[in-house]
Amino acid sequence: MKIVGNEAEQTLAYQLVADRIPFRQHYRFSTVRRFELDIAIPEHRIGVEIDGGVYTRQAHGSISGIKRDMEKHNLLVLQGWRVLRFRPDEVACGKAVEGIRDLLMASVPATG
């Protein structure tokens, strides 16, 4: 698997590889719009977005970026996805991969 993306996306991808969590990067989840998830775990319909630029009013922090993210998020939810959103600093400190692990554990049906 080739790891791609910006620094935070690559860091999270390597953390997921280390935890043996299968994932896909830049996953196009819709045929309606050309939206992609930064990280997807399609088998569990879990999507992860890393929101950089939130403090600079660029990308995710611009008005058009916020509107686009809202449309994307709503489309994901309507299609049955659960979405986690993290800042790059949350990826760096391990909070993102911990949140993904927690959501995966909550997704696994109890046996017994």
N, C-alpha and C positions, 0 to 999 in steps of 0.2 A: 504494500500500500504506500502510495506517495502522499506525504503530508504537505498540504498547501495552505495558503492564506496568509494573513498578517501574523504578527508575532503572537498575539493572544490566541488566535485560532490554532496556530501550530503548537503552542504550549498546551492548550487543552487537548488537542489530538494526541500528543505524546503522553499526557496523563491518562487518557482513556486507553491507549495501547498498553501502558504499564499496568493498568487495572484489568486488562483483558476484557474490556467492554467493546463489543463490535459497534461501529458507527460508520456514517458516511458524511463526507464533507461537501458543502455547497450542493445540497440535495434539493432538487426541484420537486416540490410536493404537489404542485397544481398544474393542470393543463389549462386552467382558466386564465391565469396570470403567470408571468415569468418570474415569480417569487422563488427564492431559494432560502433554505435554512443554512446557517453557518455549520451547524452540526446536527445530524439527525440519527435517531435510532428507530428506523422505520418499523421494526418488529413490535415495538412498544408504543409507536406513534408519539415519541418524545422528540421535541425540537428544542434546540438551544441556539440562542442568539447572543452574540457578544456585541454590546453597544458601545463602540468607541466614538469619540467626538461629541459626547453628550454635553461637555462643558465648553466647547468651542463654537457652538451653534452651526457646526458643519455636520454633514451626513445625518446621523440619527438625531442630532440636536437642532436641525433647521426645521422650520414650520413644514416644509414639504416632506422632509424626512420623517417627522413625527406622524403626519397624515398617512404616509406610505406604510409606516410600521403598524399603525392602527388597522389599516385595511388588511395587511398581511396577517396580523395577529387574529383578527376576526375570522378570516378565511380558514386559518389553521384550526381554530376552535370549532367552527362549523363543520369541519371535516374530521373532528374527533381527536385532534392532536392536543397534547399538553405541552406548553411552552415555558421554558425557563429562560430568563434574560439576566445576563451578567455584565458587569463592567470588566475591562481588562485587568484591573487590580484585584478583582475577585477571582479571576482565573489564576493570576500569579501566586496568590496566597493559598490556593487549593480549595477555596469555598465553592467554586463552580463544579469541580469534579465531585466534591462531597455532596452537593445538591443533586447531581445526576445519580450518584449511587443511592441516595436516599429515595429518590423517586422510583428508581428501578426496583428497590427492595419493596416499596409500597405496591408495585405493579405485579409482583410475583404472588400468585395465590398460595395461601397456606395449605400445607399438606398435613394429613393426619387424621 
